Amino acid sequence: MHTTILTWTELPGQFFGMFTQPGGHVFPTLMTGWALCTARRTTTGMLPFTVL
């Protein structure tokens, strides 16, 4: 099955079924921080690039 992702916000939505409700909100935030991070990609390095 092939899926076409049209926007960045739809990409994390493909994984929502794998997480509990709180994790489903944290995952896209950290994923966005990971993509925008210019430093070392650790959790604390990604947090300044996320909107919590």
N, C-alpha and C positions, 0 to 999 in steps of 0.2 A: 504494500500500500504506500503510495507516494503522497506526500502532503506538501503543498506550497505555502510558505510563510511569507506574508505580505509586509508585515511590520515587525519591528523589534518587540513590541508589546505582545504580539501573538506567540512569539517563540517560547517564553516561559509557560504560557498557557497549555502547551503540549505536555507539560510535566505535572500539572496540578493534581491529577489523580494519584500520584505517587506520594503526596504529602498530606499531613493532617492540616486542619484549617490554619493554625498559626504558621506552620512551615510553608504553606502555600503563599503566604504574603511575604515572608522573609526571603524565599528563594529568588523571586524576580528582582528584588532590591539588591541582593548580593551579586546576582548575575550581571546586572547593569553596572554595578561598581567594579566588577572584574573586567568588564569590557572597556570601561573608561579609565581604569587605573594606569597611571604612567610609571608608578614605582613597582616595587616587588609585590606580587599578587598574593598577599596574605590577607586574612580576614581583617586585621587592623589596618592594613594598607589600603583596602578597598573602601572602608567606611567613610573616609572624607569625600568619596565620589558618589555616595548614595544619598538619597533623600528619604530619611526615615520619618 
